[in-house]
Amino acid sequence: MKRMLAIVAVLAAVATFGFAAGEADAPAEGPTRIRVNMEGYAGGEGTPEEIIATQQARLDGGELNANQAAETEWRIDYITALAEAADERGVQWEGVDWGWAEQLTQRQLNAFLAEQGPDILVGEVQMPGFARQGYLEPFPPALAAKVRAEVVPGAYGPMEVDGEIYGIATFPGVNVLFWNKDLLRQAGLDPDRAPATWDEWLDMVEQITAAGNGEFYGGGTYAGPNFGGSLRVGPFMMMAGGGFIDENGDVDFANEGNFEAFSFMRELAKNSPPGAVAGASEGGWWDALNQGRIAYVVDGPWRLAAGEALGIDIGYSTLPIPTGGSAANVTIGAAFYGVPTYAENKEEAFLFIEALLDESVQDLHVQAGQRPPVLQMYSQDADFADSYIATFHETLYGDVSGLPTFKGESNARIWDVFHQHMAEAIVTDGDIREILARAQELGEQFQGQ
């Protein structure tokens, strides 16, 4: 009943501002309506009332299972809260669905070239690069100050360039270590003990592989030749002082930190089912986890629910750190919101981003327990501190970055070079330094084109 009353209130509000279906192209008589390239996890197509109606129809259809119904109810609550928060700031909006991954990136690039498109763009690995390339508008000083004062650094750090903030993830994922407690028990290990260092983790992994005797393995992380691999290998590169680019934004594959990280990950890879670590598709890796054949995996916030749905007793912790290294992470499943330089309604667009940070909206991420909120205030809540997503919230205070966009016009080719050589370094017996040197040479060659 509370949800329906809230929906009625939102529908009344949006109707008052001319949101009704069929008026999308009519001259605006009130606040300007902005278009938002919404992210599928929490967004949708159309005005708030249209998104809510679509989700309510799915719910009323009675064909959803319990998990789908709960997710749909959450979406209704989320859009309701977001519409109210935006309305309080005098902002009307409608969602635009441009898909995800390569399809989304291409459509966004076309919008930049045409200087026409939604007033707010959202994306994942491409967004930090768009900021560096000058496609996005820096946050106004007041909003930037508010973000720095109230938001965990990992939510906006990947979108910060030369002291300016160009975007923010309002419910970002980062990598965390998960494990199958039952396999630890079978290996005689404490299922609730998290490894603190790389050496400790590798020792536990090897014990599990030995106990499994070919039936199950210690595991580690997926490292396939694609962004799925880079997103999970990247944190280990950074922890060891390595990374993808240097301080000038140039290709930096052959640094010593990457050698240390890949040497460690090669040892981890020996403790996984043959062919799973670097498969061209992630499917084989996650199949092995779901079938109870690997103990440890590195993944984002959604992994706990996915494992529990299969009846797996899952443990989790922040990532182990190398001796002499430091904690670091890469955003994964993070949807960054930014305002393109071509936007006609920049003021309203930034007010919408502020609405995404409203406590009423952020509370819904806490209630869902799937993605962390980004407001620092939750760190002071004792009940929140004991929750699952507090692990991710805590990590967002540390050294967190997004995957970079390389210089030049050959970004995709440079990533292909890295992906192929990363997988080769981790799952073959080749000389790791020589492999990294080859990757460096090719990367520099393409960067200059």
N, C-alpha and C positions, 0 to 999 in steps of 0.2 A: 504493500500500500504506500509506503514511504517513497519507493522508487517511482510509482505511477504519479504520485503527487508532484514529485520533482520534475518528472517528464512534462506534466501538464504545465508547470510553471515555466519551464524552458520553452515549450511550444508557444505559450502566450507571449513570452518575451521576444522570441525570434519573429513571431508573426507581427508584433508591434513594429519591428524594424524592417518589415517588408521581406522576410525570409521565405514567404510562402512559395510552394512549388509553382513554376510557371512565371515567376517574377525575376528569374535570374538575370535576364537581359534588359529588364525595365530600368529606366533612370532612377537612381537612388534618391530618396527624399530625406534620408537621415545619414547616419554614419556610413562611410564607405565600406563595402564588403570586400574583404581580401580573399584570395585563393591560396590554399595551403596544400602543398604536395605532401599529403599525410603518409605516415608509416603504417603498414598493415597491422602491426601488433595491436595498436590502439586507435587506429583511424578508420577511414572509410571514404566513400564517394558521396558528395553532395553536401547540402546544408545540414546543420545539426539535427533538425527534425527529420530529415530524410534518412540520415544514418541511423538514428534511433528507430525510425519506423521499419527500416530494413532488418535491423537486429531483432526487433520485437516480433516481426513476422516469422523469422527463423525460430524464435523461441516458441511462438504460438503454434508452429507447424507440428510440434510434438515428435519430430524425427531425430532429435539430437540425443546423444548419450549424456550421461550425467556430467562428464567433464566438459563436453561441448556446451551444454546448457549453462554451466557455471561460468564458462568463459564469455558466453554471449551476454549473460546478465551483467558481468563485470564491464563489458564494453558499453552497455547502456548507461551504467553508473558513471563510467569514465567520460563519455561524451556529454552527459548531463552536467557533470561537475565542470568540465572544460568550457561548455557553452555558458554556464553561469559566471565562471571566472572571467571569461572574455567579455561578457555582457557588462559586468561591473566596470570594465575599463572602456566601455563604449565601442567595442570591436565586434563587427559581424564577420563571419567567415564561412567558407565552404571548402570541403576536402576534395582533392583531385588525386585519383589513383593512377600513378605512372609505373606501377610495378616495382621491381627490385632488381638488384645486381646490375648486369651489363645493360639490360633494357632501360633501367632508370638512368644510369650514367649517361647513356647516349642521348636520351631525351633532354636531360639537363644541359648537356653540352650544346645541343641544338638551341635550347632556350637562351643560353649565353650568347651564342653567335647571332641569333635573331634579335637579341635584347628584348625579349617578350616571353612571358610565362607567368607562373604563380609568383605571388609576393613572398612566399616562404618555400624554401626547398629543404628536403630532408634526405639524408643518405648515410652511408656507412664509411667504407674505406676511402671513397672518393672525396669526401667533404674537406678533410685537412688539406688536400692538394688544391682544391678549388680556392680555399682561403689564401694559400701561398701564391696562386696564380692571379690573384686580384679580382676574382669573380664575385666575391661576397663583400657585403658592407660591414665595416666594423661596428660593434655595439656602441650606442650612444654612451657618453661618459657616465651618466647616472645609472643606467642599466648595468654597465660593466662594473661599476663600484658595488652595486647591489649583489651582483653575481659573486664577486671576489669575497664579499663579506659574509654571504649566506650559503654559498654552494661549495660542495666538496671539490677540490682542485681537479680531480680526474674527470669530472664531467665537462669541463671547458678547456683544460690544459692542452689536449690534442688540437684544439681549434684556436690556439693563441699564437700569433705571429708578430714578432717585433713589438711586444707589449700591448697589442690590441687583441680583443676577443672577437672572433668572427662566427662563432656558433656554439651550441651547447647541446649535450645529450641529456634529456630529462629523465631517462630511466636506463642508464647504460649498463652493459654487461662487461665484466672483466674475467680473466681466466682464474680458475680455482682448481685445486686438486680434489678429485673424487676417487673413492675406492669401494670395491665390493667387500663388505665386512666378512662375509662367509668365507671367501678365499683366504683372507688373512687368518681366520680361525683355523682353517685346514692346514695352514703353514706354521701354526703354532705362534702366531704373532698377535699382539694386542689389537683388536679391531677398532679401538677408539683412540689409538695413538697415532698422531700425525707426524710424519718425518719433518725435521726442522732444516736439515741440510741436504745437498745433493748426494753426498757420500752415504748418509744415513738412508735416504730414499733408495738409492741403487742397491744397497745391502738388503733392504727389505724386499725389493723387486726380485733380486736373484734368489732369495730364500723361497719366495712364492713359486717361481719358475721351477726350482728344484723339486718342490713338493708336488707340483702339478704333473711332472713327468710326462709332458706332452699333452696332457688333458686340459690344463689351464696354465696361464702365464702371468708373470708379474705386471706386464704392460708398461705404460709410460705415457706417450702422447702420439697422436697422429702427426705425421710429417710429410704428407703427400705433396706433389708438385703443383700446388694451387694456393689460393688465399686461405683455404681452410687450414693448410699446413703452416703457412706463414703466421697466421693469427695465433697459433698455439706454440710455435717455435720461437716467435719474436720475443716473448718475455724472458726466455732463457738467454738469448743473445744479449739483451739489455742488462740482465742481472750480472753478467760477466764483463760488462763494460763495452760490449759490442753494439751492433745495430745495423741499420740499413743505409743510413746516410751520415756524413760528417757534419760538422758545425756550419759548413757552407752550403749544405743541401746536396752535396755531390755523392755519387755512389761510393759506398765504403764497405764492400763485402769482405775484403781480405784482412780485416783487422784481427788482432790477437784475441779479442773477446769472443768473436764468432768462432774462432778455432777452438777455444776452450769449451764453448757451449756445444758445438757440433761433436766434439770428442766425447763429451758426456752423453749426448743423446744417441750416439752410435752404440754405446754400451747399453743404454736403455732399450734400443731397438732390437738387441739380441734376445730380449726377454718378451717377445710378442709373437703371435702366430705368424708363420711365414706369409709374406706378401701383404700383411695388414697395415703396417706402419706407413708405407709410402704408396699405397694404391692410388691410381688416378682419381678414384672416387672415394669419398669417406665411408661409403656404405659398409664395406668389409670390416672396417675398424669398429664401427658402432654395432654391427651384427655380432662381432666377437664379444663385445661388452654385454650386450643384451642376452647372449647365450651363456653368460657366466664363464667365458673363456679367458678374460683378462681382468686383472684386479684394479689397476690404476689407469685413470684417464685425466687429461686436462681439458676443461671445457667451461662454458658459460653457465649462467644461473639456471637455465632450463633443465640441466642434467639431473638434478635431484628428482623432480617430478617425473621425468621420463623413466628413471630407474625404478622408482617406487611403483609406477604403473605396471611394471613387469614383475613386481614382488621382490626386487633386489634390495637388500639392506645396505643403504648407501652411507658412507662416511665422507666428510669433506673438511678442507682446511685451506688456508692460504698456501701459496706455492712455496716449496722448499727453496732455500737460498744457498748459493755456492760459498764455500769458505773464502773469505776475503771479498766477496761480492756484496751486493745490496739488493733490497727488494725492488722490483720493477714489474710493470705489466703492460699489456696491450689491450685496448678496448676490443670487445668482441660482441657482436649483436647490439652495438651502440648506434642509435639513430640520432644523428646530429642535425639540429635545426639551424638554418642560416638564412639571411636575407640577401638575395642577389642584388648586385649594383643596379640592375635595370629596373628594379621594383618601383612601381608608381606610388605605392602606399607604404613607405618605409616606416613611418611613425606607427601606423596601426599594426604592421607586421611585428615590430618589436614589442608592442603591447601584448600581442598574442603570445609571444615567447615568454613574456613575464607571466601571463596567465597559466602557462604550462608549469611554472614554478610555484603556483599558488598552493598553499598548504592543503586545501581541500582536494586538489588534484593529486598531489604527492602522497597524501594519505591513502589513496586508492592503490598505489603501488605497494605500500606497506601491507595493506589488507590482502592483496593478491598473493604476496609472498613469492613472486616469480622474478621480479626485477627490483633492484634497490632504488630507493628515493635518492635525491641528490642534495636535499637541504641538510646543512650541518646540524640543525636543531635536533635531529633524530639521535645523534650521538649522546645526547644527555638523557635519553629515555631508557630506563633500566630494563623495561620489558622488551624494547626493541633490541637492546644489546644482546639479549639471549636468543634472538631469532636467527633463522637461516640466512636471510638476506643481509644481516648485519656484517657477515663475513665479506660480502662484496662492497658494502658501504665503507667498511674499514679500509679495504684495499684502495678505494678511490681517493684516499688522502695521500697516497704515496706517489711514486714516479710512474705515471701512466701516460702513454702516448697512443696515437693512432698509427696505422700503416701510412708511410709517406707516399707522395706523388713525386716521381723523379723528374729532374729537369729535362727540357727538350720536348720533342714531339713523339718520342718513342717510349712513353711510360709503360705501355702494355708489353712491349718487347723486352724491356729491362726486367719487368716482373717475371716474364717467362724465363729469362736467363737465371734469375735468382732461384725461382722455384725448382727448375731442373737440377741445378747444382746443389741446392740445399738437400734435396732428396738423395742425390748421388753421394754426398758427403756423409749422410746419416746411415744409409742402408747398404753401402758397398764397402770394400776393403781398400779403396783408393786412398792416395795421400790427401788428407784433408786440406793442407795448405796449398797443394798444387791445384786442387779443385776450386778453392776459393780464389786463387790467383787467376784462373781461367774465367771465373765469373766476374771478377773485377775488370779484367781486360775487355770482355765483351760488353759489360755494363757501361764502361767509359766510352767505348766505341759508339754504342747506341745513344748514349746521353749527348754526344756531340752532334747528332744528326737533327 
